[in-house]
Every structure is written in C-alpha cells, then in structure tokens.
Amino acid sequence: MQGRRAFPTPARWLLRYRQAPSLVALALTGALFSLHANAYRVEVDAPAPLRKFLEQFLDLARYKDRTDLNEDQFNFMLGDAPQQVKDLAATEGYFSPQTKVEVERSGAEPVVRITVEPGPRTLISTVNLDVSGPAADESPQQIAELRSKWGLPAGKPFRQQDWGEAKENGLRILQNRNYASARIADSRAAIDSAAHKAELDVEYESGPRYTLGRLNVTGTRRYPATIVHNINPLKEGEAYDVDRLRELQRQIQTTRYFSNATVDIQRDPENPLDSPVNVRVSEFPTQLLRGSAGYSTDDGARVRGEYSHNNVFGKAWGFDSQASLEQRRQFGSVGLSMPPDSSAFVNNAHASYERTTLSGLDLRSRRIGLKRSRTTQNYDLAWTLEYYSDQLEQISGATVPLDIVAQPGSHQALVAGVRWTRRRLDSLLFPRDGHILTLEGGVAVKGVLTEETFARLLAQGRKYIPVAQRDLVLLRAELGAVITRVGSNAAVPGSLLFRAGGTNSIRGYTSQSIGNEVNGATYPTRLLATASAEYQHWFTQDWGGAAFYDAGTATDTWSERSLFNGVGVGVRYRTPVGTINADIAYGIQRHQVRPHFSLGIAF
C-alpha cells in the first residue's frame, strides 16, 4: 500500500540525533567567526508534548548557546531543521508535519522561530500478539496476562518509545516466570501515513519451562556458605519465578554478613529442569565501628557509638555493643548471636541498661534476655525470655499517692514473650502503599523472679494509602494493656507500663508526658491507645508537606480516661537513609505548641 512504512527496530531516529554532534558542532570546530556573542534564541510553536521533545533534540535547540558557530554552520542547521522535525515527529506518531523556519535578526540576538503543524496523529488500529513454544500450551494464563497488560492497545497514539517499552514489558511477563530464555522472535509496526493508522505485530518465542535446582554460592571468604543455604526460601523443583529469586536476595542482604548479593539461574535451554541457582555474595568486614550525632525534640542532643564483630570464635557468631548518650536518655547494650540455623532462626543473648529522665521521673531499667528470631520478606517472628529490673524515682522527691499504679522503688519481672510482624509494602524505604502490623504478648508469673503475675499485650499498625501520583495518607494506631489483679500493678516494672506523647505518639505534647500526673511527674499506666491520620503532599520527588491529627491517652481505667488531641503541619524530606520529618503541632488540651524534629549525621 502506498504511504505505508515499517519500523522493525525502535528509536532509530533518536539514536541519530543523540549521537550526531558531528553534523554541526564537533566536526566544524574551525569557525571563522562567531554568529553572536550570546548565540541565538529558539522559539518552537507546536503542541506541548511535541514542543518539549523538539526543544530537547533539534540541533538548532541543542546548540543555541554555542558562541563559536559560523554563518555556514548556522545556515546548515536552518536547512536541515524541517527534515529533523519530520523524523523526530514521526517517533511521536506524527507522520505528516508541516514546518516553517524563520529567523529574525532585528533584536539584540537572532531569534529562530520554528512553527510546526503536526497534522493528525497516527493511532493504533490493530495489535497482533502471538506466543510460540511450550508456553502456548502450558501457560494460557500467562499469555492472557501478556495480552491484558499490553501497553499499546488499539486506539492509543503510536509513539516509538511506547512501542519499544510495550514489547519489552511483554517479554518480561514471560521471562519473569517459567520461561527465563523467552525472546522476541519478530516485531513489526506497519504505518499507513495516509490513513494515520498503525498495525502492530509481535511474535514471542517462550523457550522451555525452567524449574529451580541446587544452590551454588560463590564469594564467601570470611563466613561459611551454609548461612546462605540456611536462609534459602527456595525449594528444588519449584517453578522459576524472578520474584522468588529476589526474595532470596533480600533474605541474604538482611543478614549481618553480606552487603550485596546477585541471584540468577543457569539459563541453558537444553537443560531447563532443575536449573542451578547461582548466588554471588559480597561480604561485610569482620569488624564494624560506627558513630553518629544528632538531635530529637523528644530526647535532645545525641551521640552514639556502635561496635560489631561478625566472626567471634571463628564460627560466624556475632557480637554487638552500643552506647548512646542523650540529654534525657542514656543507653548501653551488648549481645551475642549465633548464625542462622537450618530453619533460619537466629539465637541471641543480650543485656542492656537504660536510664530516662522524662516528665519528672528517673527510670533506670536493666535487662537480660534470650531471643530466638527469624526475619523473612513479609514476616518476622521472635520468641523472648527477658528479666527486667527497674528502679523508678520521682525527681522532685514528693510523696506519691498509694493509688498510683507504678509506685517508686525497685521492681523485677521475668517475662516470656512473642513478637510477630507482618509487612505488605511497595517500598521499605519510602512506602506509599501497604501496611505494617506488629503484635506482642508477654506473661510473667509471681515467684519466678517476678513480684506479681501479669500479662502484657501491645498492637501497633501503620497503613499507607496512595493518593494521585505522589500524595499519600498515613494512618497509625497503637493499643496496649497490662493485665493483672486489680490494685496489684505497683509491682510491675515501669518500663513495661505505658506513657504517651511525643514525636511517634501524640504530637503537640512533650515526650511521655501523658499518663498518671502527680506532683509535676507523669507515672506510667496500665492502658494505652493512640491513633493518627496524616496527609502528605509531595511537591517534588524529595520535598513534601504534611497535615496531621493525633489523638489518644494513657490511663489505668477506660472509664476515667482523658482524651488528648493534637493537630499540626510539617515538612518531609527524603534522604538516602529515610525521610526526615519536621513538624509543628498544637496540643489542644494543654494549649501548647510543640516542635517535633529529628536529624542524625553518621560518621
């Protein structure tokens, strides 16, 4: 048919203009004289998307700031501009543009005006997608997914970039599951420029169906390869799936031993069954020393140091120690962990000391414990046995009423507990969609290094809801309770009870200032409930603003509760290690304005 043309390879025009400086600037460096000290200006009159495209790739636009162009070079670009517009417009689906180029020299600098009437845009008329090979019989659902997710359907404007992306995205649907060696056997875009229609044909060759085989680990020098085998979630014989390989990669990178990992299968079309899974790891050093300094409105200025050794006894046991000095909090801890066992659990022994001086109380907590834990892509599980020994004092020394649940003095408890976390997030660093749910439970029995029998329950959740292209709604809730005989809570260590208020609780109130208020001090309580709703609007990829409402309480009985509310606005900034939040909040019940800000610099 007259007026038809085929495009078997994508983006050939873009390659020409991205790689063609020799046409103008670089091959003609011996300029006889400058066109003008300030070069010239270019004004493109065309529909907005096409205008931006032409301004990016037209030679006249690309070299407008050059001051070493002579008249011949300038005239060459003027003469070549209509053909460049025609070729570039074709990649956007305009195959019959009319172009007028004018030069105005009356002003301080020449002005090149390029007027483009693009004409009708070419639309997709038909799409033919065929899959040959075993997938045609074995995976009809996968082929149906390829067709349903095809990115350039009939009726949509033809663009060369979209054409290339649609073919590659369709190929990935095959390559990411079952058919690792799938390929594009043939593709054609037949353009009828007279009728402004495009017919698309793509044939995929699936190749054989792959299954996973044994694990081959390379790159280990300091730490044994059995660590990777022990945390491996893959099963020999299961179907090849790139998401499962990525799950193994994430599992490896969550350990303390490996900084990076690449995971792929051996792609041999002649031997697709039980294809070996090749893992190459990069190791962390045996010893790590880290430090940081920062500030938070909850605890004040901070200096922190950490030391880790990843190969104690030469058996990949891990030793960790840290010390943190803050204005209102001091913390130190040591721990010793075994490498993951055959069920991917890590056994750990630890001890810590923490002192906080907040809301009129001096609380010193010593803790010794054992933990058995496992971390996976979507779930964490930990079993714990911890001994608490607390010392609680009121800083002012005033007398405390006997009906206050957490009485000053020393208290101890041996708590057996479990902690479970579920994650469903689109991104761990900057989530926009999904949720996190954590449930904790613990029990202590009187007489077993414990003064009073009690149970402790805590639930925490976050829900991320995307809005439009960049915005999101963040919902947060926390519910906790210490259950024991009525009137007997005084023997429960204070660090196991609850207070509210502060950056991660109810903004607009001082950290841990909501609870049992007595003589200027805030004592911890049996019950906790907080909730928050926050809307974030992101102006750019890195900068955003937020408006929020927080509410909640910490109390001994729900019937006598006092609800505290806080409202405010804030700024959000994304850094490579997470988001910095700077908020101003108003505490409605106490009529106070509080800043909430945290910033840390590692060294």
C-alpha positions in Angstrom: 0.0 0.0 0.0 1.3 3.5 -0.9 2.3 5.5 2.1 3.0 2.5 4.4 6.3 2.1 6.2 7.7 -0.5 8.6 9.7 0.1 11.8 11.4 -3.2 12.7 13.8 -1.6 15.2 12.9 1.0 17.9 14.2 4.6 18.4 16.4 4.7 15.3 15.7 8.5 14.8 16.6 9.3 18.4 19.9 7.5 18.1 20.7 9.6 15.1 20.1 12.9 16.9 21.6 11.9 20.2 24.8 10.7 18.5 25.1 13.3 15.7 27.1 16.3 17.0 29.5 15.8 14.1 26.8 17.2 11.8 27.2 20.6 13.4 29.4 21.5 16.4 32.2 19.0 16.9 33.2 18.4 13.2 33.3 22.1 12.4 35.4 23.4 15.2 37.4 25.7 12.9 34.8 28.5 13.0 35.7 31.6 11.0 33.7 34.0 13.2 31.1 33.9 15.9 27.4 34.3 15.0 26.8 36.4 18.0 28.4 36.8 21.5 25.2 35.5 23.1 24.5 32.9 20.3 20.7 32.9 19.4 17.3 32.1 20.8 14.9 29.3 19.6 11.2 29.5 19.9 9.2 26.4 19.0 5.5 26.7 18.3 4.0 23.2 18.4 1.6 21.2 20.7 3.0 21.0 24.2 4.3 17.4 24.3 5.8 17.7 20.8 7.3 21.1 21.6 9.3 19.8 24.6 10.5 16.9 22.5 11.7 19.1 19.7 13.4 21.5 22.1 15.3 18.6 23.5 16.6 17.0 20.3 16.6 19.6 17.4 20.1 20.6 16.5 19.1 24.3 16.4 17.8 24.0 20.0 20.7 21.8 21.3 23.5 24.3 20.1 21.7 27.6 20.7 24.1 28.6 23.4 27.3 28.0 21.4 29.2 31.1 20.6 31.7 29.5 18.1 29.3 28.8 15.3 29.9 30.5 11.9 27.3 31.5 9.4 27.7 28.4 7.3 27.1 26.1 10.3 24.1 28.1 11.3 22.6 28.0 7.8 23.2 24.3 7.6 21.1 23.7 10.7 18.3 26.0 9.4 18.1 24.0 6.2 18.2 20.6 8.0 15.5 21.6 10.5 12.4 20.6 8.5 13.8 17.1 7.9 14.8 16.8 11.6 11.3 17.9 12.6 9.7 15.3 10.3 11.9 12.4 11.6 11.5 13.4 15.2 7.8 14.0 15.0 7.4 10.5 13.4 8.7 9.0 16.7 5.7 10.7 18.4 3.2 9.4 15.9 3.0 12.5 13.6 3.9 11.4 10.0 2.8 14.5 8.0 4.1 17.6 9.8 4.3 21.0 8.1 7.3 23.0 9.3 8.2 26.7 8.8 11.5 28.1 9.9 12.1 31.9 10.2 15.0 34.0 11.5 14.6 37.4 13.0 17.8 39.4 13.3 16.4 42.8 14.3 16.9 42.4 18.0 19.9 42.1 20.3 20.3 38.5 19.4 18.9 36.4 16.5 15.6 34.6 17.1 14.8 31.3 15.3 11.1 30.7 15.1 10.1 27.1 14.2 6.3 26.7 13.6 5.1 23.1 13.4 1.7 22.0 12.3 1.9 18.3 13.2 -1.2 17.1 11.4 -3.3 14.1 12.5 -1.7 11.8 14.9 -1.3 8.1 14.0 -3.4 5.8 16.1 -3.0 2.0 16.7 -5.6 0.2 14.6 -4.8 -3.4 15.3 -2.5 -5.4 17.6 -1.5 -9.0 16.9 0.4 -10.8 19.7 1.5 -14.4 19.2 3.4 -16.7 21.5 5.1 -19.8 20.2 6.9 -22.5 22.0 5.8 -24.6 25.1 4.0 -21.6 26.8 1.3 -21.7 24.2 0.0 -25.0 25.7 1.5 -24.9 29.2 0.7 -21.3 30.4 -2.5 -19.9 28.8 -3.0 -17.7 31.9 0.5 -16.1 31.5 -0.3 -15.4 27.8 -3.6 -13.9 28.8 -1.7 -11.7 31.2 0.7 -10.6 28.5 -2.2 -9.6 26.3 -4.2 -7.9 29.0 -1.2 -5.8 30.2 -0.1 -4.9 26.7 0.9 -1.2 26.9 0.0 0.0 23.4 -3.6 -1.2 22.7 -5.8 -0.3 19.7 -6.9 3.3 19.8 -3.9 4.7 21.6 -1.5 7.1 19.8 1.6 5.4 18.3 4.9 6.5 19.9 8.2 4.9 19.1 9.2 4.9 22.8 5.9 3.3 23.8 6.3 0.7 21.1 9.7 -0.3 22.4 8.6 -0.3 26.1 5.4 -2.4 25.3 7.4 -5.1 23.6 10.0 -5.3 26.4 7.3 -5.3 29.1 5.5 -8.1 27.4 8.8 -10.1 27.2 9.4 -9.6 30.9 6.0 -11.2 31.7 7.3 -14.4 30.1 10.9 -14.1 31.3 10.0 -13.4 34.9 8.0 -16.6 35.4 8.7 -20.1 34.0 10.3 -19.0 30.7 13.7 -17.5 31.5 15.0 -17.7 27.9 12.0 -16.2 26.2 12.7 -13.8 23.4 11.1 -11.5 20.7 11.2 -13.6 17.6 9.8 -10.9 15.3 8.1 -7.5 15.6 6.7 -5.0 13.0 5.0 -1.7 13.2 3.3 -1.0 9.8 2.5 2.7 9.4 -0.2 3.9 7.0 0.7 7.6 7.0 -2.2 8.4 4.6 -4.8 6.8 6.8 -3.0 7.7 10.0 -3.1 4.2 11.3 -0.5 1.7 12.7 -0.7 -2.1 12.7 1.4 -3.8 15.3 2.6 -7.4 15.1 4.8 -9.1 17.8 5.8 -12.8 18.0 7.3 -14.1 21.2 9.2 -17.4 21.5 8.8 -18.7 25.0 11.6 -21.3 25.0 11.4 -24.2 27.6 9.9 -24.0 31.0 12.5 -23.8 33.8 12.5 -25.2 37.3 14.9 -24.4 40.1 17.8 -26.7 41.1 20.6 -26.7 43.7 22.1 -23.6 45.2 25.7 -22.6 44.1 27.2 -19.9 46.4 30.4 -18.0 45.5 32.1 -15.1 47.0 32.4 -16.3 50.6 35.7 -16.0 52.3 35.1 -14.9 55.9 31.8 -16.5 56.5 30.5 -20.0 55.7 28.2 -20.6 52.7 25.9 -22.6 54.9 24.5 -19.3 56.1 23.0 -18.7 52.7 21.8 -22.3 52.5 20.1 -22.0 55.9 18.1 -18.9 55.0 17.2 -20.0 51.5 13.4 -20.0 51.0 13.6 -21.7 47.5 12.8 -25.4 47.0 14.4 -27.6 44.4 12.0 -28.4 41.7 9.8 -25.3 42.1 8.9 -23.2 39.0 11.3 -20.5 38.0 10.0 -17.1 39.3 12.1 -13.9 39.4 10.2 -12.7 42.4 11.3 -15.8 44.3 14.9 -15.2 43.4 14.6 -11.6 44.6 13.2 -12.9 47.9 16.3 -15.0 48.4 18.4 -11.9 47.5 16.6 -9.8 50.2 17.0 -12.6 52.7 20.7 -12.6 52.2 21.0 -8.8 52.5 19.1 -8.8 55.8 21.8 -10.8 57.4 24.7 -9.2 59.2 27.3 -11.0 56.9 26.6 -9.9 53.3 26.4 -6.4 51.9 25.2 -7.4 48.5 24.1 -10.5 46.5 23.3 -11.3 42.9 20.9 -14.3 42.2 20.1 -15.9 38.9 19.7 -19.3 37.3 21.8 -21.0 34.8 19.9 -20.3 31.5 20.6 -23.4 29.4 17.6 -24.1 27.1 18.9 -27.7 26.6 18.7 -28.4 30.3 15.9 -26.2 31.8 14.8 -28.6 34.5 16.4 -28.3 38.0 18.5 -25.3 36.7 21.2 -24.4 39.2 20.6 -21.2 41.2 23.8 -19.2 41.2 24.4 -16.8 44.1 27.3 -14.5 44.3 27.7 -12.5 47.6 29.8 -9.6 48.8 30.8 -9.8 52.4 30.8 -7.2 55.2 34.1 -6.7 57.0 34.6 -8.8 60.1 34.6 -5.8 62.4 32.5 -2.6 62.1 32.8 0.6 64.1 30.1 3.3 63.6 29.2 6.5 65.2 26.5 9.2 64.9 25.5 12.5 66.3 22.0 14.0 66.1 19.1 15.7 67.8 15.5 15.0 68.5 12.9 17.1 70.3 12.0 14.0 72.4 15.4 13.3 73.9 17.6 16.2 73.0 21.1 16.1 71.6 22.6 12.7 71.0 26.0 11.0 70.5 26.0 7.3 69.7 28.7 4.7 69.1 28.5 1.0 67.9 30.9 -1.8 67.6 30.2 -5.2 65.9 32.3 -8.3 65.3 30.8 -10.8 62.8 33.1 -13.8 63.3 33.5 -14.4 67.1 35.2 -17.8 67.8 35.8 -18.1 64.0 32.3 -19.6 63.7 30.4 -16.5 62.4 28.9 -15.7 65.8 28.1 -12.0 66.0 28.9 -9.7 68.9 27.2 -6.3 69.1 27.7 -3.4 71.5 26.4 0.2 71.5 26.3 3.2 73.8 24.1 6.2 73.4 24.3 9.4 75.3 21.3 11.8 75.1 20.2 14.7 77.2 17.2 12.8 78.6 18.2 9.2 77.8 21.3 7.1 78.3 21.5 3.6 76.8 24.1 0.8 76.6 23.8 -2.8 75.4 25.8 -5.9 74.5 24.7 -9.0 72.6 26.0 -12.3 71.2 24.2 -14.0 68.3 24.6 -17.4 66.6 24.4 -17.6 62.8 21.1 -18.7 61.3 20.3 -22.4 61.9 18.8 -24.8 59.4 15.3 -23.3 60.0 16.6 -19.7 59.5 16.2 -18.9 63.2 18.9 -16.8 65.0 19.6 -17.4 68.7 20.7 -14.4 70.7 21.7 -13.5 74.3 21.7 -9.8 75.3 21.9 -7.4 78.2 21.2 -3.7 78.4 20.9 -0.7 80.7 18.7 2.3 80.0 18.1 5.5 82.0 15.5 8.1 81.1 14.7 11.4 82.9 11.4 12.4 81.4 8.2 14.1 82.7 9.6 14.3 86.3 10.6 10.6 86.6 14.0 9.0 86.8 13.6 5.4 85.4 16.5 3.0 85.3 16.0 -0.3 83.6 18.3 -3.3 83.5 17.5 -6.1 81.1 19.0 -9.6 80.5 17.4 -11.9 77.9 17.4 -14.6 75.4 15.8 -14.4 71.9 15.1 -16.8 69.1 14.0 -14.9 66.0 13.5 -15.3 62.2 13.1 -12.5 59.6 11.6 -13.1 56.2 10.5 -10.8 53.4 7.0 -10.4 54.8 7.1 -11.7 58.3 9.2 -11.5 61.5 8.8 -13.8 64.4 10.6 -13.7 67.8 10.4 -15.7 71.0 11.9 -14.0 74.0 12.7 -14.6 77.7 13.7 -11.4 79.4 14.5 -10.4 83.0 13.6 -6.8 83.9 15.0 -5.0 87.0 13.7 -1.4 87.2 14.4 1.5 89.6 11.7 4.3 89.5 12.1 7.6 91.3 10.3 10.9 91.3 12.9 13.6 90.6 11.2 16.1 92.9 11.1 13.6 95.8 7.5 14.4 96.6 5.2 11.9 98.2 3.3 9.7 95.7 -0.3 8.6 96.5 -0.9 4.9 97.1 -3.5 4.6 94.3 -0.8 5.3 91.6 -0.2 2.0 89.8 3.5 2.4 89.2 4.9 3.1 92.7 8.5 4.4 93.1 11.1 1.8 94.1 12.7 -1.3 92.7 10.6 -4.0 90.8 11.5 -7.1 88.8 9.9 -9.5 86.4 10.8 -12.5 84.2 8.7 -12.2 81.1 8.2 -14.9 78.4 7.0 -13.3 75.2 6.4 -13.5 71.5 6.5 -10.7 68.8 5.0 -11.1 65.3 5.3 -8.6 62.5 3.6 -8.7 59.1 4.7 -6.3 56.2 3.0 -5.6 52.9 4.7 -2.6 51.5 5.6 -1.4 48.0 8.9 0.1 49.3 10.6 -0.5 52.6 12.4 2.9 52.5 9.7 5.2 51.1 6.4 3.3 51.3 3.2 4.7 49.6 1.0 1.6 49.6 0.6 -1.2 52.1 0.7 -1.8 55.8 2.8 -3.0 58.8 1.2 -4.8 61.7 3.1 -5.8 64.9 1.6 -7.9 67.7 3.3 -8.5 71.1 2.4 -10.6 74.0 4.2 -11.5 77.3 3.5 -13.3 80.6 5.2 -13.1 84.0 4.4 -15.5 86.9 4.7 -14.4 90.5 7.5 -16.2 92.4 9.6 -16.8 89.2 11.9 -13.8 89.6 8.6 -11.8 89.5 6.8 -9.9 92.2 3.3 -10.0 90.6 1.6 -12.2 87.9 0.7 -10.2 84.9 0.2 -10.3 81.1 1.3 -7.6 78.7 -0.3 -7.1 75.2 0.7 -4.5 72.6 -0.6 -4.0 69.0 0.9 -1.4 66.6 -0.1 -0.8 63.0 0.5 1.6 60.1 -1.5 1.8 56.9 -0.2 3.7 53.7 -2.9 4.7 51.2 -1.6 6.2 47.9 -3.4 9.3 46.5 -3.0 10.5 42.9 0.6 10.3 41.6 2.6 11.4 44.6 0.5 12.0 47.7 -0.5 9.6 50.4 -2.5 9.1 53.6 -0.7 7.6 56.6 -2.9 6.0 59.3 -1.2 4.9 62.6 -2.6 3.2 65.7 -1.3 1.7 68.9 -3.1 -0.2 71.6 -1.6 -1.7 74.8 -2.6 -3.2 78.1 -1.0 -4.7 81.2 -3.5 -7.2 82.8 -3.2 -8.2 86.4 -5.2 -8.3 89.6 -7.0 -5.0 90.4 -4.8 -2.9 92.6 -1.7 -5.0 92.3 0.0 -3.2 89.4 2.5 -1.5 91.7 4.9 -4.4 91.4 5.1 -4.3 87.6 8.4 -2.7 86.3 7.8 0.7 85.0 9.5 0.1 81.6 6.7 -2.5 80.9 3.9 0.1 81.5 2.8 2.9 79.2 3.0 6.6 78.7 2.0 8.7 75.7 3.0 11.9 74.0 5.9 12.9 71.6 7.0 12.5 68.1 5.9 8.9 67.5 2.9 9.1 69.7 0.7 12.2 70.2 2.3 15.2 68.7 1.7 18.6 70.4 2.8 17.1 73.8 6.1 16.5 75.5 7.5 13.0 75.1 5.9 10.6 77.6 4.0 13.4 79.4 0.6 11.7 79.2 -0.2 9.3 82.0 -0.8 9.5 85.7 0.1 13.1 86.6 1.1 13.6 90.2 3.1 16.5 91.7 4.6 17.5 88.4 5.6 14.0 87.4 3.9 11.6 84.9 3.8 8.0 86.0 3.2 5.1 83.6 -0.2 3.4 83.3 -1.8 0.0 82.6 -3.6 1.0 79.3 -2.5 2.9 76.1 -4.4 3.9 73.0 -3.2 6.3 70.3 -4.2 7.0 66.7 -3.0 9.3 63.9 -4.2 10.4 60.5 -1.7 12.3 58.2 -2.0 13.6 54.7 1.3 14.1 52.8 1.5 16.2 49.6 4.8 15.8 47.7 5.8 18.9 45.7 8.9 17.1 44.2 10.4 13.6 44.5 12.3 14.7 47.6 10.3 17.5 49.2 6.8 17.3 50.7 4.4 18.8 53.2 2.1 17.2 55.7 -1.0 17.9 57.8 -2.0 15.6 60.7 -4.3 14.9 63.6 -3.2 12.8 66.5 -5.4 11.5 69.4 -5.1 9.1 72.4 -4.5 8.5 76.0 -2.5 6.6 78.6 -4.7 5.6 81.6 -5.4 3.0 84.3 -9.1 2.6 83.5 -11.0 3.4 80.3 -13.9 4.9 82.3 -11.7 7.6 83.8 -9.8 8.3 80.6 -8.9 11.8 79.3 -8.5 12.0 75.6 -5.7 14.2 74.3 -5.7 15.7 70.8 -3.0 17.3 68.7 -3.1 18.9 65.2 -0.3 20.3 63.1 1.6 20.6 59.9 5.1 19.6 58.8 7.8 19.3 56.2 9.1 16.0 54.7 12.4 15.5 53.1 13.7 12.2 51.6 17.3 11.3 52.2 19.2 8.1 51.1 18.6 6.6 54.5 15.0 7.6 55.1 12.6 10.5 55.5 13.3 13.5 57.8 10.2 14.9 59.5 9.9 18.4 60.8 6.5 19.2 62.4 4.8 21.9 64.4 1.9 20.6 66.5 -0.7 22.2 68.8 -1.7 20.2 71.9 -5.4 21.1 72.3 -5.9 20.0 75.9 -2.8 21.8 77.2 -2.9 24.7 74.8 0.8 24.3 73.9 2.7 24.4 70.6 5.5 21.9 70.3 8.1 21.3 67.5 8.9 17.7 66.6 12.0 17.2 64.7 14.8 14.6 64.3 18.0 14.6 62.4 21.1 12.4 62.5 24.5 12.5 60.8 26.6 9.3 60.7 30.4 9.5 60.9 
